[in-house]
Amino acid sequence: MLRTPLYENHKRAGAKLIDFGGWEMPVMYRGINEEHLHTRAASSVFDVSHMGRLYFSGPDAESLLQLVCTRNVSKLKVGRSGYSHVCNESGGILDDVIVSRYEDKWLMVCNAGNREKIVAHLNKHAAGKNVKLDDTTTQSVMLAIQGPATMELFKKHLPIKIEDMGRYGFANGSYMGQKYSVFRSGYTGEDGLEVVVGAGVGVLLWDFLTKEGGEDRVTVRPAGLGARDTLRLEAGMPLYGHELNEQTDPLSAGCGWCVDLTKDFIGAAALRKIEAEGPRRKVAGLVLEGKRIARQGATVMAGGREVGVVTSGTLSPTLEKSIAQAFIDSSVLAANESLSVDLRGTAIGATVVPLPFYKRPS
């Protein structure tokens, strides 16, 4: 398995390590619920260095990204990022990515388990184009610092006005001779930052953030992939391998907002047909009766028949309710039929609710 430059830091912090997309990553340190609630209340730091960081340069970089991305990336201004899907010809999702526009290059952040697949897909469609692709994933550190106390902390320590960036804005530069990029984005439903720096600087930054805070600063605690998953589920965000896969299209997955069908891209023709006919199934939020958790693959029932399948489920630490995302037949959702989820032979009542389950206080 691959390891991030922060592997020894995780071991010293007592992390439980697991195989995640071919990387040995921390699933938790103190406990998923504790890490989840600390993120909602204060600030947590996540090592997300396993995620692919692919840079594009050259005259044809923009045209390549326009071809492979569902979003119209040409509309992104310098210093802005945008969420997008990368699809196959049938409209199935190869990955969900964040694309960022620099003055002289582009960055695509992809999922760890899909990196090799996406790099091969990009290289295939870059053939004959004047574009250079640099995969810097193993050469840098990417940290996600999330939670309501995050911005005040970084205002004191960054040489940029991060409060002026806005959601999905980013800035890059050098500080004491070290290059950095700081993105105002995240995957938790909270405000926060994602920082990309060199490997050595990343180790120092992790140690600085996680040292006990004094009167002048909040204590940022490490959090693992377990809390990252429960946080994103409360925020109604999809996860590749659960809500997203090559057999699922962006429109059915509730991500039509990141698809521009007025431009041509790989999969556009198939998605135009799906839009015209209407998706046969759609992703929906469910709140279950009681505290039992609906795991991925659990059957959704209506009137004694199977009408859907659970893609993600947990007992929400914030809401203290059993929540799930599921793909459900569009006709059933339109008819507002009563639903239940089959949990090992027991039918548990479930109510369809709007996503996200949780919104941070304004």
MIGUVO-667706 format. One line per field, with one value per residue (C-alpha): residue in one letter; chain; y, x, z. Coordinates in pm, 1 decimal, m for minus. Example, Ala and Ser with C-alpha at 12.3 -4.5 7.8 and 13.67 -1.06 7.14 Angstrom:
residues 2
res = a,s
chain = A,A
Y = m450.0,m106.0
X = 1230.0,1367.0
Z = 780.0,714.0
end
This chain:
residues 362
res = m,l,r,t,p,l,y,e,n,h,k,r,a,g,a,k,l,i,d,f,g,g,w,e,m,p,v,m,y,r,g,i,n,e,e,h,l,h,t,r,a,a,s,s,v,f,d,v,s,h,m,g,r,l,y,f,s,g,p,d,a,e,s,l,l,q,l,v,c,t,r,n,v,s,k,l,k,v,g,r,s,g,y,s,h,v,c,n,e,s,g,g,i,l,d,d,v,i,v,s,r,y,e,d,k,w,l,m,v,c,n,a,g,n,r,e,k,i,v,a,h,l,n,k,h,a,a,g,k,n,v,k,l,d,d,t,t,t,q,s,v,m,l,a,i,q,g,p,a,t,m,e,l,f,k,k,h,l,p,i,k,i,e,d,m,g,r,y,g,f,a,n,g,s,y,m,g,q,k,y,s,v,f,r,s,g,y,t,g,e,d,g,l,e,v,v,v,g,a,g,v,g,v,l,l,w,d,f,l,t,k,e,g,g,e,d,r,v,t,v,r,p,a,g,l,g,a,r,d,t,l,r,l,e,a,g,m,p,l,y,g,h,e,l,n,e,q,t,d,p,l,s,a,g,c,g,w,c,v,d,l,t,k,d,f,i,g,a,a,a,l,r,k,i,e,a,e,g,p,r,r,k,v,a,g,l,v,l,e,g,k,r,i,a,r,q,g,a,t,v,m,a,g,g,r,e,v,g,v,v,t,s,g,t,l,s,p,t,l,e,k,s,i,a,q,a,f,i,d,s,s,v,l,a,a,n,e,s,l,s,v,d,l,r,g,t,a,i,g,a,t,v,v,p,l,p,f,y,k,r,p,s
chain = A,A,A,A,A,A,A,A,A,A,A,A,A,A,A,A,A,A,A,A,A,A,A,A,A,A,A,A,A,A,A,A,A,A,A,A,A,A,A,A,A,A,A,A,A,A,A,A,A,A,A,A,A,A,A,A,A,A,A,A,A,A,A,A,A,A,A,A,A,A,A,A,A,A,A,A,A,A,A,A,A,A,A,A,A,A,A,A,A,A,A,A,A,A,A,A,A,A,A,A,A,A,A,A,A,A,A,A,A,A,A,A,A,A,A,A,A,A,A,A,A,A,A,A,A,A,A,A,A,A,A,A,A,A,A,A,A,A,A,A,A,A,A,A,A,A,A,A,A,A,A,A,A,A,A,A,A,A,A,A,A,A,A,A,A,A,A,A,A,A,A,A,A,A,A,A,A,A,A,A,A,A,A,A,A,A,A,A,A,A,A,A,A,A,A,A,A,A,A,A,A,A,A,A,A,A,A,A,A,A,A,A,A,A,A,A,A,A,A,A,A,A,A,A,A,A,A,A,A,A,A,A,A,A,A,A,A,A,A,A,A,A,A,A,A,A,A,A,A,A,A,A,A,A,A,A,A,A,A,A,A,A,A,A,A,A,A,A,A,A,A,A,A,A,A,A,A,A,A,A,A,A,A,A,A,A,A,A,A,A,A,A,A,A,A,A,A,A,A,A,A,A,A,A,A,A,A,A,A,A,A,A,A,A,A,A,A,A,A,A,A,A,A,A,A,A,A,A,A,A,A,A,A,A,A,A,A,A,A,A,A,A,A,A,A,A,A,A,A,A,A,A,A,A,A,A,A,A,A,A,A,A
Y = 0.0,360.0,590.6,967.9,1175.5,1199.3,824.9,851.4,1141.0,922.4,637.2,869.1,999.9,644.4,624.9,306.3,254.1,79.5,13.2,287.9,296.6,138.0,378.1,304.3,575.2,666.3,570.3,721.5,841.5,886.3,764.5,850.1,1020.8,1234.0,1342.3,1413.5,1631.7,1819.3,1910.1,2044.9,2241.2,2360.9,2248.1,1921.4,1839.4,1548.9,1403.3,1385.1,1347.7,1020.6,1210.5,1255.6,1593.4,1625.8,1944.8,2040.4,2295.1,2384.1,2547.0,2255.7,2201.9,2379.4,2194.9,1859.5,1942.8,2065.0,1729.6,1509.9,1718.1,1756.9,2111.4,2399.4,2465.6,2750.4,2959.0,2921.0,3236.7,3232.8,3155.7,2954.4,2582.9,2380.8,2037.0,1813.6,1455.7,1265.6,1026.2,743.5,744.8,597.7,870.3,651.2,830.1,744.2,981.2,1304.8,1571.5,1930.3,2141.3,2462.8,2732.2,2894.4,3171.1,2931.7,2584.1,2376.0,2134.1,1833.3,1659.4,1307.1,1015.0,799.3,470.2,615.3,798.4,543.9,499.5,875.4,934.0,665.1,818.7,1165.4,1043.9,862.4,1176.8,1400.6,1215.8,1466.6,1764.9,2009.5,1948.4,1827.2,1622.7,1611.4,1371.0,1522.2,1307.6,1139.0,1454.3,1678.3,1690.6,1790.3,1877.9,1952.4,2176.8,2193.4,2342.3,2676.4,2780.7,2720.1,3055.3,3264.5,3050.3,3083.3,3456.5,3493.5,3274.1,3306.9,3600.2,3620.8,3741.5,3405.3,3561.4,3737.1,3415.4,3296.7,2937.7,2745.7,3024.2,2960.6,3140.8,3032.6,3180.5,3141.6,3189.4,3187.4,3029.8,2752.3,2725.4,2668.7,2659.2,2725.9,2634.0,2738.7,2410.2,2081.0,1766.6,1801.2,2056.7,2302.3,2603.5,2534.8,2510.5,2255.9,2323.7,2177.6,2212.6,2021.9,1699.6,1837.3,2151.9,1939.0,1741.9,2065.6,2213.4,1902.0,1922.1,2294.3,2249.6,1955.0,2088.0,2192.1,2538.9,2814.0,3125.8,3261.2,2974.7,2687.8,2326.5,2157.0,1784.5,1512.3,1329.7,1017.2,884.9,747.5,1094.4,1231.1,981.0,1053.8,1428.1,1412.5,1191.4,1439.8,1709.2,1503.5,1472.9,1171.7,928.2,739.6,369.0,444.4,707.2,736.1,465.4,373.8,235.7,561.5,889.8,1240.4,1323.8,1018.8,1092.4,1437.5,1616.0,1769.2,2107.8,2013.5,1910.6,2155.7,1982.3,2284.1,2185.4,1867.0,1632.3,1258.4,1117.0,1426.3,1249.0,977.0,1233.2,1440.5,1128.5,1058.9,1418.1,1400.3,1073.7,1146.3,933.0,597.3,624.4,910.7,952.6,1044.8,1112.2,881.5,907.6,569.0,493.4,400.1,386.8,87.1,172.6,102.7,m26.2,m3.3,m260.3,m272.7,m300.1,m18.2,m146.5,0.8,m198.7,m525.0,m475.7,m371.1,m11.0,90.9,26.7,205.2,351.6,499.9,498.3,591.2,696.1,1071.8,1195.9,1549.4,1472.5,1146.6,988.2,697.3,855.1,711.8,793.8,556.6,517.3,486.5,441.5,785.7,680.8,581.9,913.5,1103.5,911.6,977.2,611.7,485.2,327.6,87.5,m50.8,m422.0,m462.1,m833.4,m936.3,m658.0,m379.8,m42.8,254.4,531.1,885.4,1068.4,1401.6,1672.3,1664.6,1770.3,1629.8,1893.1,2256.9,2457.0,2757.0,3073.7
X = 0.0,100.4,154.5,126.1,415.3,210.4,212.5,446.9,239.6,m70.1,106.7,227.0,m127.6,m257.7,m456.2,m627.0,m499.8,m684.2,m645.9,m834.6,m804.1,m459.8,m338.1,m275.8,m491.2,m626.2,m992.1,m1000.6,m787.4,m1010.7,m1342.2,m1558.5,m1837.2,m1596.8,m1406.1,m1731.3,m1874.2,m1546.0,m1551.4,m1905.6,m1816.0,m1457.7,m1200.1,m1046.5,m765.6,m788.4,m501.2,m639.3,m300.9,m418.9,m646.0,m506.3,m357.7,m320.9,m186.5,m243.7,m49.3,m10.2,m228.5,m475.5,m522.9,m858.0,m994.2,m897.1,m1079.8,m1381.6,m1389.4,m1370.4,m1565.0,m1942.1,m1902.9,m1825.7,m1479.9,m1423.0,m1653.2,m1420.3,m1224.8,m866.6,m875.4,m1197.4,m1269.0,m1565.9,m1709.4,m1753.1,m1799.7,m1588.5,m1810.1,m1782.1,m1965.8,m2283.0,m2295.9,m2166.4,m1949.5,m1578.7,m1510.0,m1618.1,m1349.0,m1269.6,m1115.8,m929.0,m806.0,m466.7,m319.0,m91.0,m227.8,m518.1,m553.6,m783.7,m832.6,m968.7,m1045.9,m755.1,m899.2,m973.3,m645.2,m482.2,m806.8,m852.5,m489.6,m522.0,m851.9,m694.9,m383.4,m598.7,m791.8,m484.1,m330.1,m255.9,m313.3,m51.3,m100.2,120.6,m19.4,175.6,63.8,203.3,3.4,298.2,511.7,296.5,61.9,m304.5,m477.6,m847.1,m905.7,m1278.1,m1510.4,m1651.4,m1328.5,m1106.7,m1126.0,m1044.3,m738.0,m601.5,m668.9,m390.8,m136.2,m181.2,m43.6,m367.8,m720.3,m894.0,m1224.6,m1232.7,m1194.3,m1554.3,m1670.5,m1474.4,m1221.1,m849.8,m519.1,m162.9,176.4,495.9,554.1,909.0,1022.8,762.6,488.6,128.1,m226.8,m520.2,m873.9,m1190.7,m1369.4,m1430.6,m1634.6,m1797.7,m2077.3,m1867.9,m1666.9,m1297.1,m985.9,m791.4,m418.5,m163.9,204.5,528.4,573.9,819.8,615.8,303.7,454.4,542.9,199.3,28.4,237.7,164.8,m209.2,m244.3,m38.5,m244.4,m387.5,m330.1,m532.0,m435.2,m569.6,m813.0,m695.5,m729.4,m769.9,m690.7,m987.6,m996.8,m1185.6,m1464.5,m1570.7,m1514.3,m1773.9,m2037.7,m1987.9,m2029.8,m2337.0,m2505.7,m2420.4,m2588.8,m2271.1,m2215.3,m1926.1,m1772.2,m1840.5,m2166.5,m2385.2,m2152.6,m2014.4,m1981.4,m2337.0,m2483.5,m2527.3,m2499.1,m2867.3,m2992.3,m2738.5,m2887.4,m2584.2,m2739.4,m2619.3,m2261.5,m2361.1,m2377.2,m2564.4,m2524.3,m2160.4,m2013.7,m1822.9,m1775.3,m2114.6,m2315.2,m2533.7,m2632.3,m2709.3,m2925.0,m3133.0,m3166.5,m3272.1,m3533.1,m3682.5,m3632.5,m3414.0,m3572.0,m3438.5,m3318.3,m3110.5,m3313.8,m3255.1,m3418.6,m3471.5,m3542.4,m3749.6,m3538.3,m3159.2,m3070.9,m2835.0,m2923.2,m2603.6,m2511.7,m2706.8,m3012.4,m3338.5,m3593.5,m3953.9,m4294.4,m4617.6,m4427.7,m4210.1,m3849.4,m3825.4,m3470.7,m3140.2,m2950.5,m2615.6,m2496.1,m2628.9,m2526.2,m2656.8,m2609.5,m2394.7,m2529.8,m2899.5,m2907.8,m3121.3,m3068.9,m3012.1,m2942.8,m2912.2,m3076.4,m3161.5,m3538.9,m3767.2,m3869.8,m4236.3,m4242.2,m4092.3,m4341.4,m4633.8,m4501.7,m4553.3,m4482.6,m4137.9,m3949.2,m3595.7,m3531.9,m3272.7,m3193.2,m3554.2,m3710.5,m3898.9,m3806.7,m4022.4,m3845.5,m3943.8,m3810.6,m3653.1,m3472.4,m3094.3,m2881.0,m2976.5,m2762.1,m2687.5,m2437.5,m2577.5,m2559.7
Z = 0.0,m53.7,243.4,267.5,409.0,731.6,800.7,1101.9,1240.7,1227.5,1405.9,1683.0,1725.6,1778.2,1455.1,1345.4,990.5,707.2,334.1,150.7,m226.5,m206.7,63.7,431.9,588.6,934.5,979.4,1330.7,1620.6,1929.3,1790.6,1489.5,1685.8,1889.8,1579.6,1395.5,1673.1,1722.9,1353.4,1384.0,1699.7,1642.6,1384.6,1265.8,1025.8,781.5,582.0,226.7,58.6,m95.1,m333.8,m682.4,m771.4,m1148.2,m1306.8,m1672.0,m1872.5,m2238.0,m2505.0,m2520.2,m2144.8,m2138.5,m2441.9,m2288.2,m1964.8,m2161.3,m2340.8,m2029.6,m1775.7,m1749.7,m1614.2,m1849.1,m1706.3,m1952.7,m1733.5,m1434.1,m1362.1,m1237.4,m865.8,m882.1,m848.6,m972.7,m898.9,m1202.7,m1314.0,m1565.7,m1761.4,m2011.1,m2343.4,m2187.1,m1923.4,m1640.7,m1385.7,m1400.6,m1111.1,m947.0,m941.0,m847.3,m1124.5,m1038.3,m1276.8,m1215.5,m1430.0,m1617.1,m1543.3,m1418.6,m1126.4,m1108.7,m773.6,m815.3,m585.1,m468.8,m590.0,m935.3,m996.0,m1226.7,m1420.9,m1460.9,m1561.4,m1830.3,m1949.2,m1967.5,m2147.4,m2401.3,m2487.9,m2470.2,m2765.1,m3040.8,m2812.6,m2688.9,m2318.3,m2035.5,m1746.7,m1419.1,m1145.5,m823.1,m580.3,m411.1,m399.4,m180.7,116.5,106.2,432.6,486.3,789.0,855.8,1115.7,1238.2,1414.7,1112.4,938.8,1247.8,1311.3,959.0,936.8,1193.9,1019.9,641.5,438.0,236.8,308.3,299.2,402.1,63.6,m139.8,m110.1,m133.5,m399.9,m430.6,m390.7,m368.1,m431.0,m364.1,m162.5,208.3,345.4,18.6,22.9,m239.3,m129.4,m258.7,m23.3,m129.2,52.0,7.3,181.7,216.1,557.0,527.8,729.2,620.2,595.9,387.6,187.8,171.1,m72.8,20.3,m24.3,170.7,427.5,491.2,523.0,810.1,991.9,925.3,1064.5,1381.6,1420.9,1376.5,1611.3,1901.4,2200.4,2152.0,2404.8,2469.9,2129.6,1919.2,1898.0,1923.5,1585.8,1637.8,1382.4,1232.6,1017.9,720.4,941.4,1056.3,706.9,581.0,846.8,801.0,422.6,457.8,692.2,435.8,160.3,m44.7,m271.3,m236.0,m525.5,m490.8,m310.0,m480.2,m780.6,m1010.9,m1377.7,m1385.9,m1251.8,m1437.9,m1285.7,m1342.4,m1150.7,m877.5,m819.1,m962.2,m1271.4,m1149.0,m1245.1,m1599.0,m1891.7,m2173.1,m2401.2,m2462.7,m2607.0,m2379.0,m2341.5,m2241.4,m2335.9,m2594.5,m2346.9,m2075.8,m2311.4,m2375.8,m2002.9,m1942.4,m2218.1,m2092.8,m1723.9,m1492.5,m1403.1,m1050.3,m835.9,m523.9,m216.1,151.2,405.8,780.8,936.8,1242.6,1543.8,1560.9,1341.0,1055.8,691.7,530.7,164.2,m35.5,192.8,m2.3,m5.7,m16.0,m100.2,m90.8,m51.5,m360.0,m408.8,m527.9,m444.1,m272.5,2.9,m104.7,228.3,583.2,935.9,1274.4,1249.4,1539.7,1498.6,1448.0,1648.0,1376.3,1139.2,798.1,454.6,89.1,m155.9,m521.7,m551.9,m855.0,m980.2,m1007.8,m640.7,m534.8,m750.3,m596.4,m242.8,m149.8,202.4,223.5,443.8,446.9,485.5,760.1,779.5,737.8,944.9,765.3,919.2,824.9,633.6,537.4,232.1,330.3,131.3,109.7,285.1,623.3,795.0,713.0,912.2,1099.9,891.5
end
